[in-house]
Amino acid sequence: MYLRGLAQRSIRFAQRQTHDFKLMLVRRALHGVAFGLSTQFNSVYATLLGADSVQLGSLESVANAISALSAMPTGWFIDRYSLRKVFLLGTAVLVVSRLLYFVAPHWAWLYPAIILSYLGMRITCTSCTVTCAAELPNEERATGRGLCRTLASPVGLVTPLLAAWLVSQFGGIQVPGIRPLYAIQVVIFAGIFVLLLTKLSDSHAGEPSGSGQPVRLGFVAIFKQGPDVVFLMFVMALMELPWVIIQPFMPVYAHEFKGANEFMLSGIAMARTLVPMLTSIPLGRLADKHGRKKFLFAIAPLAYVAILCLVLAPTSGVGASLFLLLYGVLFGFNSISIALASSMAAEIMPQEQMGHWIGLISLFRGLLSIPAPLIGGLIWEHIGPQYVFLLAIAIDAFLRLPLLALVRETLHLQKR
């Protein structure tokens, strides 16, 4: 009954939204299918191609650097020229990225592949965020973002299992077993490109300007919105920083130290998808009614418990499987936190500055993320693998949450 009622409310909510928001729902689902095929195998694939822990961290750090440098130009181009063209560019970059993953004969080939992957992700995610910010009113924004995640979740549950089955059919966790996943991704991202080319409107295009002065004034206007802007920039950056540190190492840690095979790695990904599927819309509706901050504080400890489940899991057997699956379930709440924080970011800025603002957040977040995976690799190599994950808890609990306490609730905040 709960799922039926949830489905009916979701359909009614989606039906009253705009064409472009509905298109973003479809794009997000297809995007989730594509990335869900290989997310749990990317790091393992790099190690199978010869990368050690430091080299694995360096791949992510280089990609973060390029992604950060692209953040501001993406926001500026969206505001001044065409959201549709920027969206198409980012999707085309993702096609090329997955093609490079597919043909890579050595781990060093993954540098251009992962750089283009992060570049394409930054462009498409910024474009999607700007689209949703423009199409959704404040009072329905968190619900809309929750709906986006909820509709993507069923395919997110099925896709990792499909990926595990494909890997097992092609030979298990080895290079020939993982490589075909990237060929399938090329096809899916090409399909998304065609969908955006034929269906996305160009209603969010800006007016070209040959002068640099309006651009400078645009960024100056951002900081005139008050001190919440600076605090929220740090909160958004620190929200992702801990998970950027652990992201490349979690599958390797689970595989090498906890005995996870391809099906368990996919099971973790499926468990991580389950929570957003069941709770994104209800929690989004509550956040739209009562505010975002209290939910962000309430959800944070669940990610810490998740990481402790990963670190404390037995090295093999049923106990290891249960701990790893529990890690996936609890860590699923983290994506809801990111959605709520994104809603806060959208609510403190006027619409005409949204591209600049989202680009500025992405730049700052990316700059902080550049050294994070490399630092994680050095900690893994010289101190111990488990300390990579414990560092993530410390950063979030002792840096992000105190800063979040300084930000005003944004639900009914009047933009200047």
C-alpha positions as a Markdown table, in Angstrom:
| # | Residue | x | y | z |
|---|---|---|---|---|
| 1 | Met | 0.0 | 0.0 | 0.0 |
| 2 | Tyr | 2.8 | 2.4 | 0.8 |
| 3 | Leu | 4.5 | 1.8 | -2.5 |
| 4 | Arg | 1.3 | 2.1 | -4.4 |
| 5 | Gly | 0.4 | 5.4 | -2.6 |
| 6 | Leu | 4.0 | 6.7 | -3.2 |
| 7 | Ala | 3.7 | 5.8 | -6.9 |
| 8 | Gln | 0.4 | 7.6 | -7.2 |
| 9 | Arg | 1.6 | 10.8 | -5.5 |
| 10 | Ser | 4.8 | 10.7 | -7.7 |
| 11 | Ile | 2.7 | 10.5 | -10.9 |
| 12 | Arg | 0.5 | 13.4 | -9.8 |
| 13 | Phe | 3.5 | 15.5 | -8.9 |
| 14 | Ala | 5.3 | 14.8 | -12.2 |
| 15 | Gln | 2.2 | 15.4 | -14.3 |
| 16 | Arg | 1.9 | 19.0 | -13.1 |
| 17 | Gln | 5.5 | 19.8 | -13.8 |
| 18 | Thr | 7.0 | 21.3 | -17.0 |
| 19 | His | 8.2 | 19.5 | -20.1 |
| 20 | Asp | 11.9 | 20.0 | -19.4 |
| 21 | Phe | 11.6 | 18.8 | -15.8 |
| 22 | Lys | 9.9 | 15.6 | -17.0 |
| 23 | Leu | 12.7 | 15.2 | -19.5 |
| 24 | Met | 15.3 | 15.5 | -16.7 |
| 25 | Leu | 13.5 | 12.6 | -14.9 |
| 26 | Val | 14.0 | 10.4 | -18.0 |
| 27 | Arg | 17.6 | 11.6 | -18.5 |
| 28 | Arg | 18.4 | 10.9 | -14.8 |
| 29 | Ala | 17.1 | 7.4 | -15.0 |
| 30 | Leu | 19.1 | 6.5 | -18.2 |
| 31 | His | 22.2 | 8.2 | -16.7 |
| 32 | Gly | 21.7 | 6.0 | -13.6 |
| 33 | Val | 21.6 | 2.9 | -15.7 |
| 34 | Ala | 24.8 | 3.8 | -17.5 |
| 35 | Phe | 26.9 | 4.7 | -14.4 |
| 36 | Gly | 25.3 | 1.9 | -12.4 |
| 37 | Leu | 26.9 | -0.7 | -14.7 |
| 38 | Ser | 30.5 | 0.1 | -13.8 |
| 39 | Thr | 30.6 | 2.3 | -10.7 |
| 40 | Gln | 31.4 | -0.6 | -8.4 |
| 41 | Phe | 34.0 | -1.9 | -10.7 |
| 42 | Asn | 35.9 | 1.2 | -11.9 |
| 43 | Ser | 38.5 | 1.1 | -9.2 |
| 44 | Val | 39.0 | -2.6 | -9.3 |
| 45 | Tyr | 39.4 | -2.3 | -13.1 |
| 46 | Ala | 42.2 | 0.2 | -12.6 |
| 47 | Thr | 44.0 | -2.1 | -10.2 |
| 48 | Leu | 43.6 | -5.0 | -12.6 |
| 49 | Leu | 45.2 | -2.8 | -15.3 |
| 50 | Gly | 48.2 | -2.3 | -12.9 |
| 51 | Ala | 47.5 | 0.7 | -10.7 |
| 52 | Asp | 48.6 | 0.7 | -7.0 |
| 53 | Ser | 46.8 | 2.6 | -4.3 |
| 54 | Val | 48.7 | 5.9 | -4.8 |
| 55 | Gln | 48.3 | 5.7 | -8.6 |
| 56 | Leu | 44.6 | 4.9 | -8.1 |
| 57 | Gly | 44.3 | 8.1 | -5.9 |
| 58 | Ser | 46.2 | 10.1 | -8.5 |
| 59 | Leu | 43.7 | 9.2 | -11.2 |
| 60 | Glu | 40.9 | 10.6 | -9.1 |
| 61 | Ser | 42.9 | 13.7 | -8.1 |
| 62 | Val | 43.8 | 14.6 | -11.7 |
| 63 | Ala | 40.2 | 14.1 | -12.7 |
| 64 | Asn | 39.0 | 16.3 | -9.8 |
| 65 | Ala | 41.3 | 19.1 | -10.9 |
| 66 | Ile | 40.0 | 19.2 | -14.5 |
| 67 | Ser | 36.4 | 18.9 | -13.2 |
| 68 | Ala | 37.0 | 21.9 | -10.8 |
| 69 | Leu | 38.5 | 24.1 | -13.6 |
| 70 | Ser | 35.4 | 23.4 | -15.8 |
| 71 | Ala | 32.9 | 24.3 | -13.1 |
| 72 | Met | 33.0 | 28.1 | -13.5 |
| 73 | Pro | 33.0 | 28.1 | -17.4 |
| 74 | Thr | 30.0 | 25.7 | -17.3 |
| 75 | Gly | 27.9 | 28.0 | -15.1 |
| 76 | Trp | 28.9 | 31.1 | -17.1 |
| 77 | Phe | 28.1 | 29.5 | -20.5 |
| 78 | Ile | 24.8 | 28.3 | -19.2 |
| 79 | Asp | 23.9 | 31.9 | -18.0 |
| 80 | Arg | 25.2 | 33.6 | -21.1 |
| 81 | Tyr | 24.5 | 31.3 | -24.0 |
| 82 | Ser | 22.6 | 28.0 | -24.2 |
| 83 | Leu | 21.8 | 25.4 | -21.5 |
| 84 | Arg | 20.9 | 23.0 | -24.3 |
| 85 | Lys | 24.2 | 23.2 | -26.1 |
| 86 | Val | 26.2 | 22.9 | -22.8 |
| 87 | Phe | 24.1 | 19.8 | -21.9 |
| 88 | Leu | 24.8 | 18.2 | -25.3 |
| 89 | Leu | 28.5 | 18.9 | -25.0 |
| 90 | Gly | 28.7 | 17.3 | -21.6 |
| 91 | Thr | 26.9 | 14.2 | -22.8 |
| 92 | Ala | 29.1 | 13.9 | -25.8 |
| 93 | Val | 32.2 | 14.0 | -23.5 |
| 94 | Leu | 30.7 | 11.1 | -21.5 |
| 95 | Val | 30.4 | 9.0 | -24.7 |
| 96 | Val | 34.1 | 9.6 | -25.5 |
| 97 | Ser | 35.1 | 8.8 | -21.9 |
| 98 | Arg | 33.4 | 5.4 | -21.8 |
| 99 | Leu | 34.9 | 4.6 | -25.2 |
| 100 | Leu | 38.4 | 5.2 | -23.7 |
| 101 | Tyr | 37.6 | 3.0 | -20.7 |
| 102 | Phe | 36.6 | 0.3 | -23.1 |
| 103 | Val | 39.8 | 0.3 | -25.2 |
| 104 | Ala | 42.3 | 1.0 | -22.3 |
| 105 | Pro | 45.2 | -1.5 | -22.4 |
| 106 | His | 47.0 | -0.1 | -19.3 |
| 107 | Trp | 46.0 | 1.9 | -16.2 |
| 108 | Ala | 47.7 | 5.0 | -17.5 |
| 109 | Trp | 45.2 | 5.1 | -20.3 |
| 110 | Leu | 42.5 | 5.8 | -17.7 |
| 111 | Tyr | 43.9 | 9.3 | -17.1 |
| 112 | Pro | 42.1 | 10.8 | -20.2 |
| 113 | Ala | 39.1 | 8.5 | -19.6 |
| 114 | Ile | 38.5 | 9.5 | -16.1 |
| 115 | Ile | 39.3 | 13.2 | -16.8 |
| 116 | Leu | 36.6 | 13.2 | -19.5 |
| 117 | Ser | 34.2 | 11.2 | -17.3 |
| 118 | Tyr | 34.5 | 13.8 | -14.5 |
| 119 | Leu | 34.3 | 16.7 | -16.9 |
| 120 | Gly | 31.2 | 15.3 | -18.5 |
| 121 | Met | 29.6 | 14.6 | -15.1 |
| 122 | Arg | 30.4 | 18.2 | -14.0 |
| 123 | Ile | 28.9 | 19.7 | -17.1 |
| 124 | Thr | 25.7 | 17.5 | -17.2 |
| 125 | Cys | 25.1 | 17.7 | -13.4 |
| 126 | Thr | 25.5 | 21.5 | -13.4 |
| 127 | Ser | 23.1 | 21.7 | -16.4 |
| 128 | Cys | 20.6 | 19.4 | -14.7 |
| 129 | Thr | 20.8 | 21.4 | -11.4 |
| 130 | Val | 20.2 | 24.7 | -13.3 |
| 131 | Thr | 17.3 | 23.2 | -15.2 |
| 132 | Cys | 15.6 | 21.9 | -12.0 |
| 133 | Ala | 16.3 | 25.1 | -10.2 |
| 134 | Ala | 14.5 | 27.0 | -12.9 |
| 135 | Glu | 11.6 | 24.6 | -13.3 |
| 136 | Leu | 10.7 | 24.0 | -9.6 |
| 137 | Pro | 9.3 | 26.4 | -7.0 |
| 138 | Asn | 10.9 | 26.5 | -3.6 |
| 139 | Glu | 8.0 | 24.7 | -1.9 |
| 140 | Glu | 8.3 | 21.7 | -4.2 |
| 141 | Arg | 12.1 | 21.7 | -4.9 |
| 142 | Ala | 13.1 | 19.1 | -2.4 |
| 143 | Thr | 10.2 | 16.9 | -3.4 |
| 144 | Gly | 11.1 | 17.3 | -7.0 |
| 145 | Arg | 14.7 | 16.3 | -6.4 |
| 146 | Gly | 13.5 | 13.4 | -4.3 |
| 147 | Leu | 11.2 | 12.3 | -7.1 |
| 148 | Cys | 14.2 | 12.4 | -9.5 |
| 149 | Arg | 16.2 | 10.1 | -7.3 |
| 150 | Thr | 13.2 | 7.8 | -6.6 |
| 151 | Leu | 12.4 | 7.2 | -10.3 |
| 152 | Ala | 16.1 | 6.5 | -10.9 |
| 153 | Ser | 16.2 | 4.0 | -8.0 |
| 154 | Pro | 14.4 | 1.0 | -9.5 |
| 155 | Val | 16.8 | 0.9 | -12.4 |
| 156 | Gly | 19.6 | 1.5 | -9.9 |
| 157 | Leu | 18.5 | -1.6 | -8.1 |
| 158 | Val | 18.4 | -3.8 | -11.2 |
| 159 | Thr | 21.5 | -2.4 | -13.0 |
| 160 | Pro | 24.2 | -3.5 | -10.5 |
| 161 | Leu | 22.8 | -7.0 | -10.5 |
| 162 | Leu | 22.8 | -7.0 | -14.3 |
| 163 | Ala | 26.4 | -5.8 | -14.2 |
| 164 | Ala | 27.4 | -8.5 | -11.8 |
| 165 | Trp | 25.8 | -11.1 | -14.1 |
| 166 | Leu | 27.5 | -9.7 | -17.2 |
| 167 | Val | 30.9 | -9.7 | -15.4 |
| 168 | Ser | 30.4 | -13.3 | -14.3 |
| 169 | Gln | 29.5 | -14.3 | -17.8 |
| 170 | Phe | 32.6 | -12.7 | -19.3 |
| 171 | Gly | 35.0 | -14.3 | -16.8 |
| 172 | Gly | 34.6 | -12.7 | -13.4 |
| 173 | Ile | 36.5 | -9.9 | -11.7 |
| 174 | Gln | 39.3 | -9.5 | -14.3 |
| 175 | Val | 39.9 | -7.2 | -17.2 |
| 176 | Pro | 38.0 | -9.2 | -19.9 |
| 177 | Gly | 35.1 | -9.6 | -17.5 |
| 178 | Ile | 34.7 | -5.9 | -16.7 |
| 179 | Arg | 35.6 | -4.3 | -20.1 |
| 180 | Pro | 32.3 | -5.0 | -22.0 |
| 181 | Leu | 30.4 | -2.9 | -19.4 |
| 182 | Tyr | 32.0 | 0.2 | -20.9 |
| 183 | Ala | 30.8 | -0.6 | -24.4 |
| 184 | Ile | 27.3 | -0.8 | -23.2 |
| 185 | Gln | 27.7 | 2.6 | -21.5 |
| 186 | Val | 28.8 | 4.1 | -24.8 |
| 187 | Val | 25.5 | 3.1 | -26.4 |
| 188 | Ile | 23.4 | 4.4 | -23.5 |
| 189 | Phe | 25.1 | 7.9 | -23.4 |
| 190 | Ala | 24.7 | 8.1 | -27.1 |
| 191 | Gly | 21.0 | 7.5 | -26.7 |
| 192 | Ile | 20.8 | 10.3 | -24.0 |
| 193 | Phe | 22.6 | 12.6 | -26.4 |
| 194 | Val | 19.9 | 12.0 | -29.1 |
| 195 | Leu | 17.1 | 12.4 | -26.5 |
| 196 | Leu | 18.4 | 15.8 | -25.4 |
| 197 | Leu | 19.1 | 16.9 | -29.0 |
| 198 | Thr | 15.5 | 16.2 | -30.1 |
| 199 | Lys | 13.5 | 17.0 | -26.9 |
| 200 | Leu | 15.2 | 19.6 | -24.7 |
| 201 | Ser | 14.0 | 23.1 | -25.2 |
| 202 | Asp | 16.3 | 26.1 | -25.5 |
| 203 | Ser | 14.3 | 28.3 | -23.2 |
| 204 | His | 17.1 | 28.8 | -20.7 |
| 205 | Ala | 19.5 | 30.4 | -23.2 |
| 206 | Gly | 21.1 | 33.7 | -22.1 |
| 207 | Glu | 22.2 | 36.7 | -24.1 |
| 208 | Pro | 25.7 | 36.6 | -25.4 |
| 209 | Ser | 28.0 | 39.4 | -24.3 |
| 210 | Gly | 31.4 | 40.4 | -25.6 |
| 211 | Ser | 32.4 | 42.2 | -22.4 |
| 212 | Gly | 33.9 | 40.6 | -19.4 |
| 213 | Gln | 32.4 | 43.2 | -17.1 |
| 214 | Pro | 28.9 | 41.5 | -16.8 |
| 215 | Val | 30.6 | 38.3 | -15.8 |
| 216 | Arg | 32.6 | 39.9 | -13.0 |
| 217 | Leu | 29.5 | 41.8 | -11.9 |
| 218 | Gly | 27.6 | 38.5 | -11.9 |
| 219 | Phe | 30.0 | 36.9 | -9.4 |
| 220 | Val | 30.1 | 40.0 | -7.3 |
| 221 | Ala | 26.3 | 39.9 | -7.1 |
| 222 | Ile | 26.5 | 36.4 | -5.7 |
| 223 | Phe | 28.3 | 37.5 | -2.5 |
| 224 | Lys | 25.9 | 40.4 | -2.0 |
| 225 | Gln | 23.3 | 37.8 | -1.0 |
| 226 | Gly | 24.9 | 37.7 | 2.5 |
| 227 | Pro | 27.2 | 35.6 | 4.7 |
| 228 | Asp | 25.1 | 32.4 | 4.1 |
| 229 | Val | 26.7 | 32.3 | 0.7 |
| 230 | Val | 30.2 | 31.7 | 2.0 |
| 231 | Phe | 29.0 | 29.3 | 4.8 |
| 232 | Leu | 27.0 | 27.3 | 2.3 |
| 233 | Met | 29.9 | 27.1 | -0.2 |
| 234 | Phe | 32.0 | 25.4 | 2.5 |
| 235 | Val | 29.1 | 23.2 | 3.6 |
| 236 | Met | 28.6 | 22.0 | 0.0 |
| 237 | Ala | 32.3 | 21.4 | -0.5 |
| 238 | Leu | 32.8 | 19.6 | 2.8 |
| 239 | Met | 29.7 | 17.5 | 2.2 |
| 240 | Glu | 31.3 | 15.7 | -0.7 |
| 241 | Leu | 35.0 | 15.9 | 0.4 |
| 242 | Pro | 34.9 | 12.8 | 2.8 |
| 243 | Trp | 33.2 | 10.7 | 0.2 |
| 244 | Val | 35.6 | 11.8 | -2.5 |
| 245 | Ile | 38.4 | 10.5 | -0.3 |
| 246 | Ile | 36.9 | 7.0 | 0.1 |
| 247 | Gln | 35.1 | 6.6 | -3.2 |
| 248 | Pro | 38.0 | 5.0 | -5.2 |
| 249 | Phe | 39.0 | 2.8 | -2.4 |
| 250 | Met | 35.7 | 1.3 | -1.1 |
| 251 | Pro | 35.3 | -1.4 | -3.8 |
| 252 | Val | 39.0 | -2.3 | -3.6 |
| 253 | Tyr | 38.8 | -2.5 | 0.2 |
| 254 | Ala | 35.7 | -4.6 | 0.1 |
| 255 | His | 37.1 | -7.0 | -2.5 |
| 256 | Glu | 40.6 | -7.4 | -1.1 |
| 257 | Phe | 40.0 | -7.2 | 2.7 |
| 258 | Lys | 36.4 | -8.4 | 3.1 |
| 259 | Gly | 36.2 | -11.0 | 0.3 |
| 260 | Ala | 33.5 | -9.3 | -1.8 |
| 261 | Asn | 33.0 | -10.8 | -5.2 |
| 262 | Glu | 31.3 | -9.2 | -8.2 |
| 263 | Phe | 27.8 | -10.0 | -6.8 |
| 264 | Met | 28.6 | -8.6 | -3.4 |
| 265 | Leu | 30.0 | -5.4 | -4.9 |
| 266 | Ser | 26.8 | -5.1 | -6.9 |
| 267 | Gly | 24.8 | -5.9 | -3.8 |
| 268 | Ile | 26.3 | -3.0 | -2.0 |
| 269 | Ala | 25.4 | -0.7 | -4.9 |
| 270 | Met | 21.9 | -2.1 | -4.8 |
| 271 | Ala | 21.5 | -1.6 | -1.1 |
| 272 | Arg | 22.8 | 2.0 | -1.4 |
| 273 | Thr | 20.0 | 2.6 | -3.9 |
| 274 | Leu | 17.2 | 1.2 | -1.8 |
| 275 | Val | 17.1 | 4.0 | 0.8 |
| 276 | Pro | 16.7 | 6.9 | -1.7 |
| 277 | Met | 14.1 | 4.9 | -3.6 |
| 278 | Leu | 11.9 | 4.4 | -0.5 |
| 279 | Thr | 12.5 | 7.6 | 1.4 |
| 280 | Ser | 13.6 | 10.5 | -1.0 |
| 281 | Ile | 10.1 | 11.7 | -1.6 |
| 282 | Pro | 8.7 | 11.4 | 2.0 |
| 283 | Leu | 11.8 | 13.0 | 3.4 |
| 284 | Gly | 11.8 | 15.7 | 0.7 |
| 285 | Arg | 8.1 | 16.5 | 1.5 |
| 286 | Leu | 9.0 | 16.8 | 5.2 |
| 287 | Ala | 12.0 | 19.0 | 4.4 |
| 288 | Asp | 9.7 | 21.2 | 2.2 |
| 289 | Lys | 7.4 | 21.5 | 5.1 |
| 290 | His | 9.7 | 21.8 | 8.1 |
| 291 | Gly | 13.0 | 23.0 | 6.7 |
| 292 | Arg | 16.3 | 21.4 | 5.5 |
| 293 | Lys | 18.8 | 21.8 | 8.3 |
| 294 | Lys | 17.3 | 19.6 | 10.9 |
| 295 | Phe | 17.1 | 16.7 | 8.4 |
| 296 | Leu | 20.8 | 17.2 | 7.4 |
| 297 | Phe | 21.8 | 17.0 | 11.0 |
| 298 | Ala | 19.7 | 13.9 | 11.6 |
| 299 | Ile | 20.9 | 12.0 | 8.6 |
| 300 | Ala | 24.7 | 12.7 | 9.0 |
| 301 | Pro | 25.3 | 10.0 | 11.7 |
| 302 | Leu | 23.9 | 7.3 | 9.5 |
| 303 | Ala | 26.8 | 7.7 | 7.1 |
| 304 | Tyr | 29.2 | 7.4 | 10.0 |
| 305 | Val | 27.6 | 4.1 | 11.1 |
| 306 | Ala | 27.8 | 2.9 | 7.5 |
| 307 | Ile | 31.5 | 3.5 | 7.3 |
| 308 | Leu | 32.1 | 1.7 | 10.6 |
| 309 | Cys | 30.1 | -1.3 | 9.3 |
| 310 | Leu | 32.5 | -1.4 | 6.4 |
| 311 | Val | 35.7 | -1.1 | 8.5 |
| 312 | Leu | 34.5 | -3.6 | 11.2 |
| 313 | Ala | 33.1 | -6.2 | 8.8 |
| 314 | Pro | 34.5 | -9.7 | 9.2 |
| 315 | Thr | 37.0 | -10.8 | 6.5 |
| 316 | Ser | 34.7 | -13.4 | 5.0 |
| 317 | Gly | 31.5 | -15.4 | 5.4 |
| 318 | Val | 27.9 | -14.5 | 6.1 |
| 319 | Gly | 28.9 | -11.9 | 8.7 |
| 320 | Ala | 31.0 | -10.0 | 6.2 |
| 321 | Ser | 28.1 | -10.0 | 3.7 |
| 322 | Leu | 25.6 | -8.6 | 6.3 |
| 323 | Phe | 28.0 | -5.8 | 7.4 |
| 324 | Leu | 28.7 | -4.8 | 3.8 |
| 325 | Leu | 25.0 | -4.8 | 2.8 |
| 326 | Leu | 24.3 | -2.7 | 5.9 |
| 327 | Tyr | 27.0 | -0.3 | 4.9 |
| 328 | Gly | 25.2 | 0.1 | 1.5 |
| 329 | Val | 21.8 | 0.6 | 3.1 |
| 330 | Leu | 22.9 | 3.3 | 5.6 |
| 331 | Phe | 25.2 | 5.1 | 3.2 |
| 332 | Gly | 22.2 | 5.5 | 0.9 |
| 333 | Phe | 21.0 | 8.3 | 3.1 |
| 334 | Asn | 24.0 | 10.4 | 2.0 |
| 335 | Ser | 22.5 | 11.0 | -1.4 |
| 336 | Ile | 19.4 | 12.4 | 0.3 |
| 337 | Ser | 21.6 | 14.8 | 2.3 |
| 338 | Ile | 23.2 | 16.1 | -0.9 |
| 339 | Ala | 19.8 | 16.7 | -2.5 |
| 340 | Leu | 18.7 | 18.7 | 0.6 |
| 341 | Ala | 21.8 | 20.7 | 0.6 |
| 342 | Ser | 21.4 | 21.4 | -3.1 |
| 343 | Ser | 17.9 | 22.7 | -2.4 |
| 344 | Met | 19.3 | 25.1 | 0.2 |
| 345 | Ala | 21.9 | 26.3 | -2.3 |
| 346 | Ala | 19.2 | 27.0 | -4.9 |
| 347 | Glu | 17.0 | 29.0 | -2.4 |
| 348 | Ile | 19.5 | 31.7 | -1.5 |
| 349 | Met | 20.3 | 32.9 | -5.0 |
| 350 | Pro | 18.1 | 34.8 | -7.6 |
| 351 | Gln | 17.4 | 32.9 | -10.7 |
| 352 | Glu | 19.4 | 35.2 | -13.0 |
| 353 | Gln | 22.6 | 34.3 | -11.0 |
| 354 | Met | 21.9 | 30.6 | -10.7 |
| 355 | Gly | 24.4 | 29.4 | -13.3 |
| 356 | His | 27.2 | 31.6 | -11.8 |
| 357 | Trp | 26.3 | 30.3 | -8.3 |
| 358 | Ile | 26.2 | 26.6 | -9.2 |
| 359 | Gly | 29.4 | 27.0 | -11.1 |
| 360 | Leu | 31.1 | 28.7 | -8.2 |
| 361 | Ile | 30.0 | 26.0 | -5.8 |
| 362 | Ser | 31.2 | 23.3 | -8.2 |
| 363 | Leu | 34.6 | 25.1 | -8.6 |
| 364 | Phe | 35.1 | 25.5 | -4.8 |
| 365 | Arg | 34.0 | 21.9 | -4.2 |
| 366 | Gly | 36.3 | 20.7 | -7.0 |
| 367 | Leu | 39.3 | 22.6 | -5.7 |
| 368 | Leu | 39.0 | 21.0 | -2.3 |
| 369 | Ser | 38.6 | 17.6 | -3.9 |
| 370 | Ile | 41.7 | 17.7 | -6.0 |
| 371 | Pro | 44.2 | 16.4 | -3.4 |
| 372 | Ala | 41.7 | 14.2 | -1.5 |
| 373 | Pro | 42.0 | 10.9 | -3.4 |
| 374 | Leu | 45.8 | 11.2 | -3.5 |
| 375 | Ile | 45.9 | 11.8 | 0.2 |
| 376 | Gly | 43.6 | 8.8 | 0.6 |
| 377 | Gly | 46.1 | 6.7 | -1.4 |
| 378 | Leu | 49.0 | 7.8 | 0.7 |
| 379 | Ile | 47.1 | 7.0 | 3.9 |
| 380 | Trp | 46.2 | 3.6 | 2.5 |
| 381 | Glu | 49.9 | 2.9 | 1.6 |
| 382 | His | 51.7 | 4.3 | 4.7 |
| 383 | Ile | 49.2 | 4.3 | 7.6 |
| 384 | Gly | 46.6 | 1.7 | 6.9 |
| 385 | Pro | 43.5 | 1.2 | 4.6 |
| 386 | Gln | 41.0 | 1.5 | 7.4 |
| 387 | Tyr | 42.2 | 5.0 | 8.3 |
| 388 | Val | 41.1 | 6.3 | 4.9 |
| 389 | Phe | 37.5 | 5.7 | 5.9 |
| 390 | Leu | 37.9 | 7.0 | 9.5 |
| 391 | Leu | 39.3 | 10.3 | 8.2 |
| 392 | Ala | 36.0 | 10.7 | 6.2 |
| 393 | Ile | 34.0 | 10.6 | 9.4 |
| 394 | Ala | 36.3 | 13.1 | 11.2 |
| 395 | Ile | 36.0 | 15.7 | 8.3 |
| 396 | Asp | 32.3 | 15.5 | 8.2 |
| 397 | Ala | 31.6 | 15.6 | 11.9 |
| 398 | Phe | 34.1 | 18.2 | 13.0 |
| 399 | Leu | 34.1 | 20.5 | 10.0 |
| 400 | Arg | 30.9 | 20.3 | 7.9 |
| 401 | Leu | 28.3 | 20.1 | 10.7 |
| 402 | Pro | 29.6 | 23.1 | 12.7 |
| 403 | Leu | 29.5 | 25.2 | 9.5 |
| 404 | Leu | 26.0 | 24.0 | 8.7 |
| 405 | Ala | 24.9 | 25.3 | 12.1 |
| 406 | Leu | 25.9 | 28.8 | 11.0 |
| 407 | Val | 23.7 | 28.8 | 7.9 |
| 408 | Arg | 20.1 | 30.1 | 8.2 |
| 409 | Glu | 17.2 | 27.9 | 7.2 |
| 410 | Thr | 16.4 | 28.7 | 3.5 |
| 411 | Leu | 12.9 | 27.3 | 2.9 |
| 412 | His | 11.1 | 30.6 | 3.3 |
| 413 | Leu | 14.1 | 32.8 | 2.8 |
| 414 | Gln | 13.5 | 35.9 | 0.7 |
| 415 | Lys | 16.1 | 36.3 | -2.1 |
| 416 | Arg | 17.5 | 39.7 | -2.5 |
